[in-house]
Amino acid sequence: MLFLPPRGAVSSEVVDGTRPIIVDAKIYVGGEFLRSDLKSSGLFSQQIRGTIESGLPAVVELLFRLVANSKTVDQGILAYELGHDVWEDHYTIRGVDSTRFFPSMSQMSSTIEQLRRIAIVPIRDLEPESQYHLQFMITVHPLRGREQRKIAGWVDETVRGEERGSWRRQVLNLNDLINHFFSREKDVTNRSDWFLTRTFKPALLPRLEREGE
């Protein structure tokens, strides 16, 4: 596994001492994809914890950009809905194609803060000897009532899953979706700074063919 440390970040003021931070990025080839394992912290502020414990959902979004020669060659968003069933007393992480159940908030938070085997792009789409780097940003916020229904309906109409693991890509205008999730100034303490990996060549990345290797 290849650990690629960040090239730099910019700090921001935090309201309750908790702010999302991406701390690790491991880049490798898994199966037919360029993949990443990400470790983050600070996703669960007091507001987010209170929202989830009350039975209302919160959403974690991870934005990636693949860059070569200072140009974005690919980008996408992965979204997870975090929930708490107050009647069954279990917690859930709901992705595009799966739902996982947890007996405690701590187990759910540990899982979402250590995302694994994220499919970025098919490795065949990259030049083996070219130089690339990845940029990541993570955000978390509560969704309530009308806002939740509006976003869910908008995504269902304009976004479809492709053969890229769980990444969801917008078919019509990806930039609109990115701006919707990440440009709201009121959410600045709910999102991380950009995490930039060092440059890498696909041909030199380690390969991980099976889970657990």
Residue, then its C-alpha position, 0 to 999 in steps of 0.5 A: m500500500l502506498f501512503l501519499p502525504p498531503r502537500g498542504a492545507v489551509s486552516s479555518e475557524v471551528v465553532d465547537g472544536t470539531r471540523p472534518i479533516i482528511v489525514d491519510a490517503k493510500i493510492y493503489v490499483g485494485g482490480e480494474f480501478l485506481r483506488s484509494d483508502l481514506k482516513s478522516s477525523g472530525l466528521f461528528s460535531q455536536q450538531i451532527r451527533g445530535t441530529i443523528e441521535s434524534g433520528l434525522p439523517a446526516v450526509v457525508e459527501l466525498l469529492f475527488r479530482l484527478v489532476a494531470n499537468s494542472k488540469t482536472v481530468d476526472q472528478g466525482i462525488l461519493a455520498y453516504e447517508l448516516g442514520h439512527d433507527v430510534w425504534e430498533d436502536h441501530y445505526t446505518i450507513r447507506g451508500v448508493d448500492s448498499t446499507r450497513f448496520f451498526p449497534s453503536m454510534s462509535q462503530m458507525s463513525s469509525t467505519i465512515e472515517q476510514l473509507r476503503r477501496i474507493a473506485i476513482v477511475p478505470i486504470r485503463d483510462l490513465e497513461p501508465e507513465s504520466q504524472y497524476h495527483l488526487q485532490f479530496m474534500i469531505t463534508v458532512h451536514p444534516l438534511r432535514g425535511r424539504e431540503q432532504r426531499k429536494i436533494a434526493g429528487w434532484v440527484d435521482e433525476t440527474v445522476r446515475g451510477e456507472e461501472r466505477g464502484s460506488w461513485r455517482r457521477q452527474v450526467l448533465n452538469l457535474n459542476d452544478l452538483i459540486n457547487h451545490f454541495f460545497s460552495r455554501e459559506k454557511d457550511v464552511t465548518n462542516r467541510s474539510d480543506w482540500f487534501l492534495t496527494r503527491t504526484f504518482k505514476p500509475a505504472l508504479l502503484p502497488r496492486l491490491e487484487r483481493e480484500g484484506e491484502 
